[in-house]
Amino acid sequence: MHCLFVGAGSIAAEYAAELADSPLSLAGVCDLEEDRATALAAAHDCPAFTDLDTALSAVDAPLVVNLTNHAAHAPVTRTALEAGRHVYSQKPLALDEAAAAELLALAQDRNLALGCAPGTPDAPSQRRAGQMLADGRMGPVQLGYAHAHVGRVTDWHDRPGSFLSIGPLYDGGVYPLALLVSWFGPVKSVQTATTLDSWPEREPERPSAPSHVEAMLSFDGGLTVRLTASFYAPHRSREFYGLELHGDDGSLYLRGTGAMADSTTAVQYGRVGREYIDAPAQHPTQPYRYLDPVESLAASVTRGTPSRMTGRRGAHIVAVCNAIETAAEMGESETVSDYGTAADPTPPPTVTPDRDWDGSREQAIRLPAIGFGCSRYRDGTYIDRADSIAAALDAGYRLLDSAELYGNEHRIGRILAAPGAPDRRRVFILGKVWRTNHRRKHMLTACRSSLDELGIDAFDCYALHWPEALAHRESLTRLAEKSVARQEALTFPEDDSGDIETDSVSLQRAWENLEALHERGWTRTLGLCNVSQTQLETVIETGTVRPALVQLERHPYQPQTDLIEYCHERGIRVVAHSPLSAPGLLDEPVLAAIAEEYGLSPAGVVLAWNVTQGVVPIPSSTTPSHIVENLAAAGQRLDAEACARIEALRQPDFER
């Protein structure tokens, strides 16, 4: 779609730089200053204009991108709408509520699209924060603190006059406001507001509007937010565009409401009673572009449904800013018009599929890119995993690998039931029955006990921990509370001669017993662990319910490529246990070299390699830094050459 840029200042150059990779094209540039219009137009081989009416008459461009200074936004948008053009405007939509309402009404009357910056509620870290809110784990969200420290515009902008004339609210405050309105719906009222004229005496240019604004805002639904917008507080202060939200059960911190690029530390979550922990993305993210909302608006026009959603939001935000100014001037609260603005939360699916996997998506279950191993056995000893499991859930892991062998299902159950935990529907819980419980009556008892300990109605997947059966001694419920000697005696029973005592239950029969649990609705899918391809084929050929998941030991020394390909061809997802624990693996020079290339640790390279190949690794970290680092690694994808170098580490005779 052809566009006409109105305004050729520094922000126009940012938009124009992205046109090369966009379906939009620049048909003309208009600016009051001929030199600026000519320079930008020449770079894009299009005509330049200094008069808007002339440009609208001469250029066949259905969409006007309004990049003028703040005060010119409303009149330029009005002229374009009256000429029958769709408009995307830089923020704010207008400086006056009545003018904003008039623009919205004009667009609606003529069925024209009207969009307004900022579009950053759709940026990657903001969307992730919104998904965490939709998770429900924060409980009712009642209090927030939002900052917009625009900083000393005289220091960083070559033409600060436009900023100094309007104050920080309309330029900076719109970022947290746009995000909050998109999440919580309209601002209902301004409870209180105050302004300051703080400014260094040495500065020759001074704001003609208040340089610092504080306001208490009430949103529909019970949220109250203290908003601070400032030219005086420098943009290098600790809080630039930070937002902190507090709910009954947890708190969320977003480092930048206007950030366009993502980072590991951009979003943090703190469950009540626990420290904040970083919540990085688990999939590759792309920085938000200036043209993204413009392209979205153009797409709505092409579909024949011109959007005014962000225009309505922009009009409401102007009304909020006006109400803050009035409340500060009059010393009393102000109600705010909502212009049909409604919250538009984007809750994530129960589990997120690995979008880069090219296997049989139609058949395969949907899993997160990475899971969290809950085994207590580490470096030859048993350890308590409660704190690390809670930290993993707080950071964003949504697959828990549990097993009755681990003996800590009751502790996991307490974590899942605690305030601030994610909704059960959003956590994939994998359970495993131990080898001593392959007979049907023992398996039924074991599964029912595990469900009760975890406090859940059904597993997302329940699997045979190993294909071969061992002799049953007694229940393994709360194994962690028994002595180590007793744990060993129950899980690896010995006969009179001191050898491990097996049981005669065949794999086919054990799978039939597992299917009985599926029939009862105690598990949604079934799986196998530590099997060979021959054993898997036996289950597929003789069973009634197909395996949905196979868990196996997988790392560069033991990539198990053939078995993984076999599974993926049949829509069976593969989960990799012990992905980092092979002796000497993380000291491999090849991993160190790839780590340097990708900005990862050697452990991160191994995890990213698994994820790249459609395998879900389940590291079992115990420290918060490693928990976060491993989760962030799942957001990376390696190229084919790096994967080949990793697989060259294969050791055919590897044995743990």
GUPA-963401 format. One record per residue (C-alpha): residue number from 1; residue in one letter; z, x negated, y negated. Coordinates in steps of 0.25 Angstrom, whole numbers. Example, Ala and Ser with C-alpha at 12.3 -4.5 7.8 and 13.67 -1.06 7.14 Angstrom:
BEGIN
nr | rest | pz | px | py
1 | A | 31 | -49 | 18
2 | S | 29 | -55 | 4
This chain:
BEGIN
nr | rest | pz | px | py
1 | M | 0 | 0 | 0
2 | H | -4 | -5 | -14
3 | C | 8 | -7 | -24
4 | L | 9 | -9 | -39
5 | F | 20 | -18 | -43
6 | V | 26 | -15 | -56
7 | G | 35 | -26 | -61
8 | A | 31 | -41 | -58
9 | G | 44 | -48 | -60
10 | S | 51 | -57 | -49
11 | I | 55 | -45 | -40
12 | A | 40 | -41 | -40
13 | A | 37 | -55 | -34
14 | E | 47 | -53 | -23
15 | Y | 40 | -40 | -19
16 | A | 26 | -46 | -20
17 | A | 29 | -58 | -12
18 | E | 31 | -48 | 0
19 | L | 17 | -41 | -1
20 | A | 10 | -51 | 8
21 | D | 17 | -45 | 20
22 | S | 17 | -31 | 15
23 | P | 8 | -19 | 17
24 | L | 10 | -17 | 2
25 | S | 0 | -23 | -8
26 | L | 1 | -26 | -23
27 | A | -10 | -19 | -31
28 | G | -5 | -22 | -44
29 | V | 7 | -27 | -53
30 | C | 12 | -22 | -66
31 | D | 22 | -28 | -75
32 | L | 24 | -28 | -90
33 | E | 22 | -43 | -91
34 | E | 8 | -46 | -88
35 | D | 11 | -60 | -83
36 | R | 20 | -56 | -72
37 | A | 11 | -44 | -68
38 | T | -1 | -54 | -67
39 | A | 6 | -65 | -59
40 | L | 11 | -55 | -48
41 | A | -3 | -48 | -48
42 | A | -11 | -61 | -47
43 | A | -2 | -65 | -35
44 | H | -6 | -52 | -28
45 | D | -20 | -51 | -33
46 | C | -18 | -37 | -40
47 | P | -19 | -32 | -54
48 | A | -8 | -34 | -65
49 | F | -4 | -24 | -75
50 | T | 6 | -23 | -86
51 | D | 6 | -7 | -88
52 | L | 11 | 2 | -77
53 | D | 2 | 14 | -80
54 | T | -10 | 5 | -79
55 | A | -6 | -2 | -66
56 | L | -4 | 12 | -60
57 | S | -18 | 17 | -64
58 | A | -25 | 4 | -60
59 | V | -18 | 1 | -46
60 | D | -19 | 9 | -34
61 | A | -5 | 7 | -29
62 | P | 3 | 18 | -23
63 | L | 16 | 11 | -24
64 | V | 22 | 5 | -36
65 | V | 33 | -6 | -34
66 | N | 42 | -5 | -46
67 | L | 47 | -19 | -49
68 | T | 50 | -18 | -64
69 | N | 64 | -21 | -71
70 | H | 75 | -11 | -69
71 | A | 73 | -3 | -81
72 | A | 58 | -1 | -78
73 | H | 60 | 4 | -64
74 | A | 61 | 19 | -67
75 | P | 49 | 20 | -77
76 | V | 40 | 12 | -69
77 | T | 43 | 20 | -56
78 | R | 41 | 33 | -64
79 | T | 28 | 29 | -69
80 | A | 23 | 25 | -55
81 | L | 28 | 38 | -49
82 | E | 21 | 46 | -60
83 | A | 8 | 38 | -56
84 | G | 10 | 43 | -42
85 | R | 14 | 30 | -36
86 | H | 25 | 27 | -26
87 | V | 36 | 18 | -31
88 | Y | 45 | 7 | -26
89 | S | 55 | 2 | -37
90 | Q | 64 | -9 | -38
91 | K | 79 | -5 | -40
92 | P | 84 | 2 | -47
93 | L | 75 | 15 | -47
94 | A | 79 | 18 | -61
95 | L | 91 | 15 | -70
96 | D | 94 | 29 | -73
97 | E | 97 | 40 | -63
98 | A | 89 | 51 | -70
99 | A | 77 | 41 | -70
100 | A | 79 | 38 | -55
101 | A | 80 | 53 | -51
102 | E | 67 | 55 | -59
103 | L | 59 | 45 | -52
104 | L | 64 | 50 | -38
105 | A | 60 | 64 | -42
106 | L | 46 | 60 | -47
107 | A | 44 | 52 | -34
108 | Q | 48 | 64 | -26
109 | D | 40 | 74 | -34
110 | R | 27 | 66 | -32
111 | N | 30 | 62 | -18
112 | L | 30 | 47 | -21
113 | A | 38 | 36 | -14
114 | L | 49 | 30 | -23
115 | G | 57 | 18 | -18
116 | C | 68 | 9 | -24
117 | A | 74 | -4 | -21
118 | P | 83 | -9 | -16
119 | G | 78 | -7 | -2
120 | T | 88 | -17 | 4
121 | P | 95 | -6 | 12
122 | D | 84 | -9 | 22
123 | A | 86 | -24 | 22
124 | P | 91 | -31 | 35
125 | S | 106 | -33 | 32
126 | Q | 107 | -20 | 25
127 | R | 101 | -13 | 37
128 | R | 111 | -20 | 46
129 | A | 123 | -16 | 38
130 | G | 118 | -2 | 38
131 | Q | 117 | -2 | 53
132 | M | 131 | -7 | 54
133 | L | 135 | 5 | 45
134 | A | 127 | 15 | 54
135 | D | 135 | 8 | 66
136 | G | 147 | 16 | 61
137 | R | 156 | 5 | 65
138 | M | 162 | 4 | 51
139 | G | 167 | 19 | 51
140 | P | 167 | 27 | 38
141 | V | 163 | 17 | 27
142 | Q | 171 | 20 | 15
143 | L | 171 | 8 | 6
144 | G | 161 | -3 | 1
145 | Y | 159 | -14 | -9
146 | A | 145 | -17 | -14
147 | H | 141 | -29 | -23
148 | A | 129 | -31 | -31
149 | H | 131 | -44 | -39
150 | V | 118 | -46 | -45
151 | G | 123 | -58 | -53
152 | R | 119 | -64 | -66
153 | V | 104 | -59 | -67
154 | T | 103 | -69 | -79
155 | D | 104 | -80 | -68
156 | W | 94 | -76 | -58
157 | H | 84 | -67 | -64
158 | D | 73 | -71 | -74
159 | R | 73 | -58 | -81
160 | P | 87 | -52 | -81
161 | G | 86 | -43 | -92
162 | S | 83 | -31 | -83
163 | F | 95 | -33 | -75
164 | L | 104 | -35 | -86
165 | S | 100 | -22 | -92
166 | I | 104 | -14 | -80
167 | G | 116 | -21 | -74
168 | P | 119 | -25 | -60
169 | L | 120 | -10 | -54
170 | Y | 105 | -7 | -54
171 | D | 100 | -20 | -50
172 | G | 111 | -24 | -40
173 | G | 120 | -12 | -37
174 | V | 108 | -5 | -31
175 | Y | 108 | -14 | -19
176 | P | 121 | -10 | -13
177 | L | 119 | 4 | -18
178 | A | 106 | 6 | -11
179 | L | 112 | 1 | 2
180 | L | 124 | 9 | 1
181 | V | 116 | 22 | -2
182 | S | 107 | 19 | 10
183 | W | 119 | 18 | 19
184 | F | 129 | 28 | 13
185 | G | 121 | 38 | 5
186 | P | 122 | 41 | -10
187 | V | 133 | 37 | -19
188 | K | 141 | 49 | -22
189 | S | 148 | 44 | -34
190 | V | 153 | 32 | -43
191 | Q | 168 | 33 | -42
192 | T | 170 | 22 | -53
193 | A | 162 | 11 | -60
194 | T | 164 | 0 | -70
195 | T | 156 | -10 | -77
196 | L | 157 | -24 | -83
197 | D | 149 | -32 | -93
198 | S | 153 | -46 | -87
199 | W | 143 | -57 | -91
200 | P | 144 | -71 | -94
201 | E | 145 | -74 | -109
202 | R | 135 | -85 | -108
203 | E | 124 | -77 | -103
204 | P | 114 | -73 | -114
205 | E | 108 | -61 | -107
206 | R | 119 | -50 | -104
207 | P | 118 | -37 | -96
208 | S | 116 | -25 | -104
209 | A | 122 | -17 | -93
210 | P | 136 | -19 | -86
211 | S | 135 | -32 | -78
212 | H | 145 | -28 | -67
213 | V | 147 | -14 | -61
214 | E | 158 | -9 | -51
215 | A | 157 | 5 | -45
216 | M | 164 | 13 | -34
217 | L | 154 | 22 | -27
218 | S | 156 | 34 | -18
219 | F | 145 | 37 | -7
220 | D | 143 | 49 | 1
221 | G | 151 | 48 | 14
222 | G | 164 | 41 | 8
223 | L | 159 | 27 | 5
224 | T | 165 | 21 | -8
225 | V | 158 | 8 | -13
226 | R | 162 | -2 | -24
227 | L | 149 | -7 | -30
228 | T | 149 | -20 | -39
229 | A | 136 | -23 | -46
230 | S | 136 | -36 | -55
231 | F | 128 | -45 | -64
232 | Y | 141 | -53 | -67
233 | A | 145 | -56 | -52
234 | P | 134 | -67 | -48
235 | H | 125 | -64 | -37
236 | R | 130 | -76 | -30
237 | S | 144 | -70 | -29
238 | R | 150 | -67 | -15
239 | E | 145 | -53 | -16
240 | F | 131 | -52 | -20
241 | Y | 126 | -39 | -14
242 | G | 137 | -37 | -4
243 | L | 142 | -24 | 2
244 | E | 155 | -21 | 10
245 | L | 157 | -8 | 17
246 | H | 170 | -4 | 23
247 | G | 172 | 7 | 34
248 | D | 184 | 12 | 41
249 | D | 181 | 3 | 53
250 | G | 173 | -9 | 47
251 | S | 166 | -16 | 36
252 | L | 152 | -20 | 33
253 | Y | 148 | -31 | 23
254 | L | 133 | -33 | 19
255 | R | 131 | -46 | 11
256 | G | 119 | -41 | 3
257 | T | 115 | -26 | 0
258 | G | 102 | -31 | -6
259 | A | 99 | -43 | 4
260 | M | 85 | -43 | 9
261 | A | 87 | -54 | 20
262 | D | 97 | -53 | 31
263 | S | 107 | -63 | 36
264 | T | 118 | -65 | 47
265 | T | 129 | -63 | 37
266 | A | 123 | -51 | 29
267 | V | 131 | -40 | 36
268 | Q | 145 | -41 | 41
269 | Y | 154 | -31 | 48
270 | G | 169 | -31 | 48
271 | R | 176 | -21 | 58
272 | V | 190 | -17 | 53
273 | G | 200 | -28 | 57
274 | R | 189 | -38 | 59
275 | E | 182 | -48 | 50
276 | Y | 168 | -46 | 45
277 | I | 157 | -52 | 55
278 | D | 142 | -54 | 52
279 | A | 133 | -44 | 58
280 | P | 119 | -50 | 58
281 | A | 106 | -44 | 62
282 | Q | 102 | -44 | 77
283 | H | 87 | -43 | 75
284 | P | 78 | -51 | 65
285 | T | 78 | -46 | 51
286 | Q | 68 | -48 | 40
287 | P | 72 | -49 | 25
288 | Y | 70 | -36 | 18
289 | R | 58 | -37 | 8
290 | Y | 56 | -32 | -6
291 | L | 44 | -25 | -1
292 | D | 50 | -18 | 11
293 | P | 55 | -5 | 4
294 | V | 41 | -5 | -4
295 | E | 34 | -5 | 9
296 | S | 43 | 6 | 15
297 | L | 40 | 14 | 3
298 | A | 25 | 12 | 4
299 | A | 26 | 16 | 19
300 | S | 32 | 29 | 16
301 | V | 21 | 32 | 6
302 | T | 11 | 28 | 17
303 | R | 18 | 38 | 27
304 | G | 17 | 49 | 16
305 | T | 32 | 50 | 14
306 | P | 34 | 43 | 1
307 | S | 49 | 38 | 2
308 | R | 59 | 40 | -9
309 | M | 71 | 36 | -1
310 | T | 74 | 23 | -9
311 | G | 70 | 30 | -22
312 | R | 81 | 40 | -19
313 | R | 91 | 29 | -16
314 | G | 87 | 22 | -29
315 | A | 89 | 34 | -37
316 | H | 103 | 36 | -31
317 | I | 106 | 22 | -34
318 | V | 102 | 23 | -49
319 | A | 111 | 36 | -49
320 | V | 123 | 27 | -43
321 | C | 121 | 16 | -54
322 | N | 120 | 26 | -65
323 | A | 133 | 33 | -60
324 | I | 140 | 19 | -59
325 | E | 136 | 16 | -74
326 | T | 141 | 30 | -78
327 | A | 154 | 29 | -70
328 | A | 157 | 16 | -77
329 | E | 154 | 21 | -91
330 | M | 161 | 34 | -89
331 | G | 173 | 29 | -80
332 | E | 171 | 41 | -70
333 | S | 165 | 43 | -57
334 | E | 150 | 47 | -56
335 | T | 142 | 55 | -46
336 | V | 129 | 50 | -41
337 | S | 116 | 58 | -37
338 | D | 111 | 54 | -23
339 | Y | 96 | 58 | -24
340 | G | 95 | 61 | -10
341 | T | 100 | 47 | -6
342 | A | 106 | 47 | 8
343 | A | 111 | 37 | 17
344 | D | 101 | 31 | 27
345 | P | 108 | 23 | 38
346 | T | 100 | 16 | 48
347 | P | 109 | 15 | 61
348 | P | 104 | 6 | 71
349 | P | 101 | 10 | 85
350 | T | 112 | 10 | 96
351 | V | 106 | -4 | 100
352 | T | 95 | -12 | 93
353 | P | 83 | -16 | 101
354 | D | 78 | -30 | 100
355 | R | 65 | -27 | 93
356 | D | 59 | -41 | 96
357 | W | 59 | -38 | 111
358 | D | 46 | -35 | 117
359 | G | 51 | -29 | 130
360 | S | 50 | -15 | 135
361 | R | 57 | -8 | 124
362 | E | 54 | 6 | 129
363 | Q | 63 | 3 | 142
364 | A | 73 | -7 | 137
365 | I | 87 | -3 | 132
366 | R | 89 | -6 | 117
367 | L | 99 | -18 | 115
368 | P | 103 | -26 | 103
369 | A | 97 | -40 | 102
370 | I | 110 | -46 | 106
371 | G | 123 | -42 | 113
372 | F | 137 | -47 | 114
373 | G | 143 | -53 | 127
374 | C | 157 | -48 | 129
375 | S | 161 | -57 | 141
376 | R | 175 | -64 | 140
377 | Y | 171 | -76 | 149
378 | R | 168 | -87 | 140
379 | D | 169 | -102 | 142
380 | G | 176 | -101 | 155
381 | T | 187 | -91 | 149
382 | Y | 189 | -77 | 146
383 | I | 191 | -73 | 132
384 | D | 194 | -61 | 124
385 | R | 181 | -56 | 117
386 | A | 186 | -44 | 109
387 | D | 185 | -50 | 96
388 | S | 171 | -56 | 98
389 | I | 166 | -43 | 103
390 | A | 171 | -35 | 91
391 | A | 165 | -46 | 82
392 | A | 151 | -44 | 89
393 | L | 151 | -29 | 87
394 | D | 155 | -31 | 73
395 | A | 144 | -41 | 71
396 | G | 133 | -32 | 77
397 | Y | 132 | -34 | 92
398 | R | 128 | -21 | 99
399 | L | 128 | -25 | 113
400 | L | 141 | -28 | 121
401 | D | 140 | -35 | 134
402 | S | 152 | -30 | 142
403 | A | 156 | -31 | 156
404 | E | 168 | -27 | 165
405 | L | 169 | -42 | 169
406 | Y | 172 | -46 | 154
407 | G | 185 | -37 | 155
408 | N | 185 | -34 | 140
409 | E | 178 | -20 | 140
410 | H | 191 | -14 | 135
411 | R | 191 | -23 | 123
412 | I | 176 | -21 | 120
413 | G | 180 | -6 | 121
414 | R | 191 | -8 | 110
415 | I | 181 | -15 | 101
416 | L | 170 | -4 | 103
417 | A | 181 | 7 | 99
418 | A | 187 | -1 | 88
419 | P | 184 | 4 | 73
420 | G | 172 | -4 | 68
421 | A | 165 | -5 | 81
422 | P | 150 | -1 | 82
423 | D | 147 | 13 | 87
424 | R | 146 | 13 | 102
425 | R | 132 | 18 | 102
426 | R | 127 | 5 | 95
427 | V | 133 | -5 | 105
428 | F | 126 | -8 | 118
429 | I | 137 | -10 | 129
430 | L | 133 | -17 | 141
431 | G | 143 | -17 | 153
432 | K | 143 | -24 | 166
433 | V | 149 | -21 | 179
434 | W | 155 | -33 | 186
435 | R | 151 | -37 | 200
436 | T | 163 | -32 | 207
437 | N | 160 | -18 | 203
438 | H | 146 | -16 | 209
439 | R | 151 | -5 | 219
440 | R | 149 | 9 | 213
441 | K | 163 | 13 | 212
442 | H | 167 | 0 | 206
443 | M | 156 | 1 | 196
444 | L | 159 | 15 | 192
445 | T | 173 | 11 | 189
446 | A | 169 | -2 | 182
447 | C | 159 | 5 | 173
448 | R | 169 | 16 | 170
449 | S | 180 | 6 | 167
450 | S | 171 | -2 | 158
451 | L | 166 | 10 | 150
452 | D | 181 | 15 | 148
453 | E | 185 | 1 | 143
454 | L | 173 | 0 | 134
455 | G | 176 | 14 | 129
456 | I | 161 | 18 | 130
457 | D | 154 | 30 | 137
458 | A | 143 | 22 | 143
459 | F | 138 | 8 | 144
460 | D | 124 | 5 | 137
461 | C | 121 | -4 | 149
462 | Y | 130 | -6 | 162
463 | A | 126 | -18 | 171
464 | L | 129 | -26 | 183
465 | H | 135 | -38 | 179
466 | W | 130 | -46 | 191
467 | P | 121 | -41 | 202
468 | E | 129 | -46 | 213
469 | A | 142 | -38 | 217
470 | L | 156 | -44 | 220
471 | A | 168 | -38 | 227
472 | H | 176 | -28 | 219
473 | R | 191 | -31 | 217
474 | E | 196 | -21 | 207
475 | S | 192 | -16 | 193
476 | L | 189 | -26 | 182
477 | T | 194 | -17 | 171
478 | R | 200 | -25 | 159
479 | L | 197 | -38 | 167
480 | A | 201 | -46 | 154
481 | E | 215 | -42 | 156
482 | K | 216 | -48 | 169
483 | S | 220 | -62 | 172
484 | V | 208 | -72 | 173
485 | A | 211 | -74 | 188
486 | R | 211 | -59 | 191
487 | Q | 198 | -57 | 183
488 | E | 191 | -68 | 192
489 | A | 197 | -62 | 204
490 | L | 191 | -48 | 201
491 | T | 177 | -52 | 195
492 | F | 174 | -63 | 205
493 | P | 182 | -58 | 218
494 | E | 183 | -68 | 229
495 | D | 184 | -66 | 244
496 | D | 194 | -73 | 253
497 | S | 187 | -86 | 253
498 | G | 186 | -87 | 238
499 | D | 171 | -83 | 237
500 | I | 166 | -73 | 227
501 | E | 166 | -59 | 235
502 | T | 154 | -51 | 233
503 | D | 151 | -37 | 236
504 | S | 139 | -31 | 244
505 | V | 135 | -22 | 233
506 | S | 120 | -24 | 231
507 | L | 113 | -25 | 217
508 | Q | 105 | -12 | 221
509 | R | 118 | -5 | 224
510 | A | 125 | -10 | 211
511 | W | 114 | -5 | 203
512 | E | 115 | 9 | 209
513 | N | 130 | 9 | 206
514 | L | 126 | 5 | 192
515 | E | 116 | 16 | 191
516 | A | 128 | 26 | 194
517 | L | 134 | 22 | 181
518 | H | 121 | 25 | 174
519 | E | 121 | 39 | 180
520 | R | 135 | 42 | 175
521 | G | 131 | 38 | 161
522 | W | 140 | 26 | 161
523 | T | 129 | 17 | 156
524 | R | 116 | 19 | 149
525 | T | 109 | 8 | 156
526 | L | 111 | -2 | 167
527 | G | 109 | -17 | 168
528 | L | 110 | -29 | 176
529 | C | 116 | -43 | 173
530 | N | 113 | -57 | 179
531 | V | 102 | -52 | 189
532 | S | 90 | -59 | 194
533 | Q | 76 | -52 | 193
534 | T | 76 | -49 | 207
535 | Q | 90 | -42 | 206
536 | L | 84 | -34 | 194
537 | E | 72 | -30 | 201
538 | T | 81 | -25 | 213
539 | V | 88 | -16 | 203
540 | I | 75 | -11 | 196
541 | E | 69 | -8 | 210
542 | T | 81 | -1 | 216
543 | G | 88 | 5 | 205
544 | T | 87 | 19 | 198
545 | V | 91 | 14 | 184
546 | R | 83 | 2 | 178
547 | P | 91 | -9 | 172
548 | A | 91 | -9 | 157
549 | L | 97 | -22 | 155
550 | V | 99 | -36 | 162
551 | Q | 109 | -46 | 157
552 | L | 107 | -60 | 162
553 | E | 111 | -74 | 158
554 | R | 100 | -79 | 148
555 | H | 99 | -91 | 140
556 | P | 89 | -102 | 137
557 | Y | 93 | -110 | 150
558 | Q | 91 | -97 | 158
559 | P | 81 | -88 | 151
560 | Q | 78 | -79 | 163
561 | T | 65 | -76 | 157
562 | D | 58 | -70 | 169
563 | L | 70 | -60 | 171
564 | I | 70 | -56 | 156
565 | E | 55 | -54 | 156
566 | Y | 57 | -45 | 169
567 | C | 67 | -37 | 162
568 | H | 60 | -35 | 149
569 | E | 47 | -31 | 156
570 | R | 56 | -19 | 162
571 | G | 63 | -16 | 149
572 | I | 76 | -22 | 154
573 | R | 84 | -28 | 143
574 | V | 90 | -42 | 145
575 | V | 104 | -46 | 140
576 | A | 107 | -61 | 140
577 | H | 121 | -65 | 143
578 | S | 127 | -79 | 141
579 | P | 115 | -82 | 132
580 | L | 123 | -94 | 126
581 | S | 132 | -99 | 136
582 | A | 124 | -108 | 145
583 | P | 130 | -122 | 144
584 | G | 123 | -132 | 134
585 | L | 113 | -121 | 130
586 | L | 117 | -121 | 115
587 | D | 116 | -136 | 114
588 | E | 101 | -136 | 117
589 | P | 93 | -143 | 107
590 | V | 82 | -133 | 108
591 | L | 91 | -122 | 104
592 | A | 97 | -130 | 92
593 | A | 83 | -132 | 87
594 | I | 79 | -118 | 88
595 | A | 92 | -114 | 82
596 | E | 89 | -123 | 70
597 | E | 75 | -116 | 68
598 | Y | 80 | -102 | 68
599 | G | 93 | -104 | 61
600 | L | 101 | -101 | 74
601 | S | 112 | -107 | 82
602 | P | 108 | -112 | 96
603 | A | 115 | -99 | 102
604 | G | 107 | -91 | 92
605 | V | 94 | -96 | 97
606 | V | 98 | -92 | 111
607 | L | 101 | -78 | 107
608 | A | 89 | -77 | 98
609 | W | 81 | -81 | 110
610 | N | 86 | -71 | 119
611 | V | 84 | -60 | 108
612 | T | 70 | -64 | 105
613 | Q | 67 | -62 | 120
614 | G | 73 | -48 | 121
615 | V | 85 | -53 | 128
616 | V | 99 | -48 | 122
617 | P | 109 | -60 | 122
618 | I | 124 | -57 | 123
619 | P | 131 | -69 | 118
620 | S | 147 | -68 | 119
621 | S | 151 | -75 | 106
622 | T | 166 | -76 | 103
623 | T | 166 | -80 | 88
624 | P | 161 | -72 | 76
625 | S | 151 | -82 | 71
626 | H | 144 | -83 | 85
627 | I | 144 | -68 | 86
628 | V | 137 | -67 | 73
629 | E | 128 | -79 | 75
630 | N | 123 | -74 | 89
631 | L | 121 | -60 | 83
632 | A | 112 | -65 | 72
633 | A | 104 | -74 | 82
634 | A | 99 | -61 | 88
635 | G | 92 | -58 | 75
636 | Q | 83 | -70 | 77
637 | R | 70 | -71 | 85
638 | L | 65 | -84 | 91
639 | D | 50 | -87 | 91
640 | A | 43 | -90 | 105
641 | E | 43 | -105 | 103
642 | A | 58 | -105 | 101
643 | C | 60 | -96 | 113
644 | A | 51 | -105 | 122
645 | R | 60 | -117 | 118
646 | I | 72 | -110 | 122
647 | E | 67 | -105 | 135
648 | A | 63 | -120 | 138
649 | L | 78 | -123 | 140
650 | R | 78 | -115 | 153
651 | Q | 85 | -121 | 164
652 | P | 80 | -116 | 178
653 | D | 92 | -120 | 185
654 | F | 102 | -116 | 175
655 | E | 116 | -111 | 180
656 | R | 128 | -108 | 172
